[in-house]
Amino acid sequence: MKPAPFDYLRPATKVEALQLLDTHRDGDAKILAGGQSLVPMMNFRMAQPSVLIDINRLSELAFVEERTDCIAIGALTRHNDVMRHPLVRKHLSLLAMAYENVAHHTIRNRGTIGGNVAHADAASEVPVVLTALDAEFVIESKKATRNVSAEDFFLGVFTTALEADELLVEIRVARPDPRAGSAFEEVSLRKGDFAIVSVAAEVVANEGTIELARIAIGGVADRAERASTAEAILAGAPLVGKTVQDAVSAQIDAIEFLDAPGISADYRREAARALLERNIIAAAARSEGTQA
Ligand SMILES: Cc1cc2nc3c(=O)[nH]c(=O)nc-3n(C[C@H](O)[C@H](O)[C@H](O)COP(=O)(O)OP(=O)(O)OC[C@H]3O[C@@H](n4cnc5c(N)ncnc54)[C@H](O)[C@@H]3O)c2cc1C
């Protein structure tokens, strides 16, 4: 199928893009980034914007930078550039791990981190990591700039805190504790597919005690969710199998798993249980230096 007719605008700067968003704020304008989600939706007529604002010339939004207190990633940074960036591999290994599961090489060459999170697919891997790591989203309009936490950014399936005249410009992630270990794993039908269930875990373990656990689950609700029940049980607890099993069971009991076409609630529950256990143990072992 072909998309419905639309006007095409191609600003050269962020200021120009914000002006165009402001001008079209009452219409149904859409930003075009990598086009890897928006263009298929337009082709299927699930999205019919009357105006497309193509931000691909805004090179000022394509960067990965080390700041005093965080790693900042520009919204227009391509997936592959984020995944391979030395700062991401050094400080945000959880994000690099998750990216191994995002789509395929050619899609990652074009798709952007900003487009991925603005699209807010509940099965997407990147929001799971950004939720686990308490990322901050910098959002600009012609009139104001605001910072939104991951918890407040993702509101539901294909729904975020972004308003019609707003552009996501940057994502900030505080540098994790250098002693932290990370693990990301998912269950999907085929490699590169969206996740049926995914789990991101970052754990700081020290001489057999879990000091801190930051965990998020994807695919089981309308957005990525923090595993706060498990996190609370794990913090300060001894790093033994029974602690992890108890924390995971309590977390699983706190989630309402629903049947979906081709995937039963029972399947998703047991997949989530297995991934939570494995990832918490792997992240803790990496923190202790007993696993690569
Ligand atoms: C075959 C296939 C498999 C895929 N598999 C996966 C997968 O396994 N996991 C996964 O996570 N993703 C997957 N994707 C999606 C891919 O990650 C997309 O690149 C991503 O979801 C959208 O990024 P984009 O830059 O292409 O955004 P676009 O498609 O250009 O835009 C997506 C949405 O975000 C909005 N938007 C874009 N940038 C901004 C911005 N800076 N500010 C505000 N709004 C903005 C657009 O208006 C649009 O609504 C897959 C895609 C395909 C085609």
The ligand as an SDF file (V2000), in Angstrom:
LIG
                    3D

 53 58  0  0  0  0  0  0  0  0999 V2000
   11.2400   -5.2580   10.5300 C   0  0  0  0  0  0  0  0  0  0  0  0
   11.4110   -4.3760   11.7480 C   0  0  0  0  0  0  0  0  0  0  0  0
   11.7690   -4.9700   12.9500 C   0  0  0  0  0  0  0  0  0  0  0  0
   11.9280   -4.1790   14.0820 C   0  0  0  0  0  0  0  0  0  0  0  0
   12.2630   -4.7960   15.2570 N   0  0  0  0  0  0  0  0  0  0  0  0
   12.4090   -4.0490   16.3690 C   0  0  0  0  0  0  0  0  0  0  0  0
   12.7690   -4.6550   17.5990 C   0  0  0  0  0  0  0  0  0  0  0  0
   13.0000   -5.8670   17.7060 O   0  0  0  0  0  0  0  0  0  0  0  0
   12.8590   -3.8580   18.6950 N   0  0  0  0  0  0  0  0  0  0  0  0
   12.6390   -2.5010   18.6220 C   0  0  0  0  0  0  0  0  0  0  0  0
   12.7470   -1.8100   19.6340 O   0  0  0  0  0  0  0  0  0  0  0  0
   12.3240   -1.8970   17.4640 N   0  0  0  0  0  0  0  0  0  0  0  0
   12.1980   -2.6370   16.3390 C   0  0  0  0  0  0  0  0  0  0  0  0
   11.8660   -2.0150   15.1700 N   0  0  0  0  0  0  0  0  0  0  0  0
   11.5780   -0.5600   15.1820 C   0  0  0  0  0  0  0  0  0  0  0  0
   12.8710    0.2550   15.0500 C   0  0  0  0  0  0  0  0  0  0  0  0
   13.5900    0.1860   16.2740 O   0  0  0  0  0  0  0  0  0  0  0  0
   12.5690    1.7120   14.7380 C   0  0  0  0  0  0  0  0  0  0  0  0
   13.7560    2.2770   14.2850 O   0  0  0  0  0  0  0  0  0  0  0  0
   12.0980    2.5960   15.8740 C   0  0  0  0  0  0  0  0  0  0  0  0
   11.0170    2.0520   16.5730 O   0  0  0  0  0  0  0  0  0  0  0  0
   11.6360    3.9450   15.3580 C   0  0  0  0  0  0  0  0  0  0  0  0
   12.7360    4.7720   15.1590 O   0  0  0  0  0  0  0  0  0  0  0  0
   12.8130    5.6880   13.8700 P   0  0  0  0  0  0  0  0  0  0  0  0
   13.9700    6.5780   14.0620 O   0  0  0  0  0  0  0  0  0  0  0  0
   12.7890    4.8240   12.6730 O   0  0  0  0  0  0  0  0  0  0  0  0
   11.4810    6.5630   14.0450 O   0  0  0  0  0  0  0  0  0  0  0  0
   10.3270    6.9490   13.0080 P   0  0  0  0  0  0  0  0  0  0  0  0
    9.7460    5.7170   12.4190 O   0  0  0  0  0  0  0  0  0  0  0  0
   10.7930    7.9870   12.0730 O   0  0  0  0  0  0  0  0  0  0  0  0
    9.2920    7.6100   14.0270 O   0  0  0  0  0  0  0  0  0  0  0  0
    8.6050    6.8420   14.9840 C   0  0  0  0  0  0  0  0  0  0  0  0
    7.6990    7.7540   15.8220 C   0  0  0  0  0  0  0  0  0  0  0  0
    8.4790    8.5980   16.6580 O   0  0  0  0  0  0  0  0  0  0  0  0
    8.2200    9.9950   16.3810 C   0  0  0  0  0  0  0  0  0  0  0  0
    9.5180   10.6530   16.5280 N   0  0  0  0  0  0  0  0  0  0  0  0
   10.6880   10.2930   15.9400 C   0  0  0  0  0  0  0  0  0  0  0  0
   11.7000   11.0490   16.3960 N   0  0  0  0  0  0  0  0  0  0  0  0
   11.1600   11.9250   17.2830 C   0  0  0  0  0  0  0  0  0  0  0  0
   11.7010   12.9700   18.1070 C   0  0  0  0  0  0  0  0  0  0  0  0
   13.0200   13.2500   18.1220 N   0  0  0  0  0  0  0  0  0  0  0  0
   10.8610   13.6590   18.9110 N   0  0  0  0  0  0  0  0  0  0  0  0
    9.5440   13.3760   18.9310 C   0  0  0  0  0  0  0  0  0  0  0  0
    8.9570   12.3920   18.1930 N   0  0  0  0  0  0  0  0  0  0  0  0
    9.7590   11.6780   17.3820 C   0  0  0  0  0  0  0  0  0  0  0  0
    7.6510   10.0140   14.9710 C   0  0  0  0  0  0  0  0  0  0  0  0
    6.8390   11.1490   14.7390 O   0  0  0  0  0  0  0  0  0  0  0  0
    6.8600    8.7250   14.9590 C   0  0  0  0  0  0  0  0  0  0  0  0
    5.6290    8.9080   15.6200 O   0  0  0  0  0  0  0  0  0  0  0  0
   11.7220   -2.7680   14.0150 C   0  0  0  0  0  0  0  0  0  0  0  0
   11.3900   -2.1680   12.7890 C   0  0  0  0  0  0  0  0  0  0  0  0
   11.2290   -2.9580   11.6670 C   0  0  0  0  0  0  0  0  0  0  0  0
   10.8630   -2.2930   10.3600 C   0  0  0  0  0  0  0  0  0  0  0  0
  1  2  1  0
  2  3  1  0
  2 52  2  0
  3  4  2  0
  4  5  1  0
  4 50  1  0
  5  6  2  0
  6  7  1  0
  6 13  1  0
  7  8  2  0
  7  9  1  0
  9 10  1  0
 10 11  2  0
 10 12  1  0
 12 13  2  0
 13 14  1  0
 14 15  1  0
 14 50  1  0
 15 16  1  0
 16 17  1  0
 16 18  1  0
 18 19  1  0
 18 20  1  0
 20 21  1  0
 20 22  1  0
 22 23  1  0
 23 24  1  0
 24 25  2  0
 24 26  1  0
 24 27  1  0
 27 28  1  0
 28 29  2  0
 28 30  1  0
 28 31  1  0
 31 32  1  0
 32 33  1  0
 33 34  1  0
 33 48  1  0
 34 35  1  0
 35 36  1  0
 35 46  1  0
 36 37  1  0
 36 45  1  0
 37 38  2  0
 38 39  1  0
 39 40  1  0
 39 45  2  0
 40 41  1  0
 40 42  2  0
 42 43  1  0
 43 44  2  0
 44 45  1  0
 46 47  1  0
 46 48  1  0
 48 49  1  0
 50 51  2  0
 51 52  1  0
 52 53  1  0
M  END
$$$$
